Amino acid sequence: MFETIGIWIAALLTLCIFSFLYKDNPFYKFAEHLFIGVSAGYWACYYYHNVLQPNLFVPLFQEGRPIFIIPLVLGIMMLLHLVPKISWISRWPLAFIVGTYAGYYLITYLQTNALEQVTATLVPLVTFSSVVLFVGVTTGLVYFFFSKEHKGTFGGIAKFGIWFLMIAFGASFGYTVMARISLLIGRMTFLLKDWLHIIQ
Amino acid sequence: MTTIVLLTLLYLQISPPKDVRVFDTPNDAGGSITITWESSPDAEGYRILRMALPDSVYTPVDWVDAATKRYVDKVEDGVKYRYIIRTERGSAYADSEPTDEVWSHGNVFHRGRTNVLIGVAVYTTLLLSFIYFAKRGKKLFVRKIAGLDAVDEAIGRATEMGKPVLYIPGLSTISDVATLASLNILGRIARKAAVHGTRVIVPNRNPIVMPVCQEIVREACLDVGRPDVYREDDIFYITFSQFGYTAAVDGIMLREKPAANFFLGMFWAESLILAETGASTGAIQIAGTDAIHQLPFFITACDYTLIGEELYAASAYLSREPLSLGSLKGQDWTKLIIGGLIVAGVILVSFGSDWFLGLFSS
């Protein structure tokens, strides 16, 4: 019984969302607002139980680890954004977060996005694939060099680089579209099989 | 009968592992000891036995198969330990000699990452040098980037039509580099929009990014002397749900009808849904992301797309401030060095010289 009600609600909400393909309408608005409201509430609960509780309240209040006073204070400072007269205090934890992440990721990105990528590119030019890899990487780097106008030979190399990128994007586009089609098939299967029982 | 007994005893006589070594695991944050040994030909497996001093009893820690020659034990820092590796075969076993005392501690410097340190040093030096030159008035050239030249056109169009600008700072967290780049660009766009008195709507998926966006837009309005343009309600949080957020932004695009849409930051599967809806409203669309799987969708559905590095360069390009331009130049020269290393490395590797590869591995 409850399963049938659930299927009907899911099917009708699916149709409400699909109605957006025609134009904006009250059914879409209803589904949109319901989706946003439910998800906002869900994520608020999720964060409380999976982030605040295990990462702050338990270590601080149950295990008595005083170092966790720092995130608690930073969190309270962040909430002061809601008090207009002292909302400036919320800038401090924000600055702390942005600065910390920027510094931390400088190291991580240099290692993963630069050094390891360089290592992966250093292959002997003995196969067609390795030549394509080498030419693609170097011409791509030329395209992303901003200190010189793309003219003459340099411009030609940069153009070659953007061709490489576009061919890669084309392949990626086709691949991802196929993945999206499979999502559509999944939804249509739900409507035709689970809801309407037209297909087995 | 005697022969059978002798053969059985010979069978049960198994040799212990040789050359057992223990040491504090190098290049770690502490809490682990590494044990290595030469395998025994008789082993079906090895049992790791540990004694924490001043105790006098060895207790089993783990069992590993015969192919294993190395074990990393999780221990408490500062406590002294001894180990025995026991060869096991059926019910028979043979113990190695107890090891010397060993204790673990954290390492301040990870020697395997010296190359990263050098990389950071070179990059920082270049960055600071170019910022220094830029501040002293040296003209730094940056090539034309089509997508960014269109920013003024997009804001101008919104102003003429009396419609707002929609700015999506991506769906990722503040820790994402694309988000940080996007926030820099938001400041420039908000400044230009404020000059013309144009509204900037910034729906957010991340609750940390939202107040940063509010601060950025507020400062931009104050900087150009138009605090009256700032509307805090235009920069708001929707939901953390990816497609809940997407549905809401689609609704905003259809109801508010912004004249210009900016999708700059980190995006996932929602990219095409957003860009297609925006295109259907007739808005001029400028996108930029370093998510390579989403770039094709933006390229097909938007008027201009900033590809990867162009997103990072955008802030400097738009502001032309010495600090940003200097950092952009620093990045450019770092890329030049990396390109040079790749060319040199590939030539060396092609001629059979592998030592160059070791420079980049941790």
Interface residues (C-beta under 8 A of the other chain):
Chain A: I17 F20 K23 D24 Y28 K29 A31 E32 F35 I36 V38 S39 A40 Y42 W43 Y47 M78 H81 S90 R91 L94 I97 V98 Y101 A102 Y104 Y105 L106 I107 Y109 L110 Q111 A114 L115 E116 V118 T119 T121 L122 V123 P124 L125 V126 F134 V137 T138 L141 V142 F144 F145 F146 S147 K148 E149 H150 L165 M166 A168 F169 G170 S172 F173 T176 R180
Chain B: R113 N115 V116 G119 V120 Y123 L140 F141 V142 R143 K144 I145 I174 S175 V177 L180 I208 P211 V212 Q214 E215 I238 T239 F240 S241 F243 G244 Y245 A247 A248 D250 G251 L254 R255 A269 L272 I292 H293 L295 P296 F297 I299 T300 I307 G308 E309 E310 A313 Y317 L328 K329 D332 W333 K335 L336 I338 G339 L341 I342 V343 G345 V346 V349 S350 G352 F356 L357 F360 S361 S362
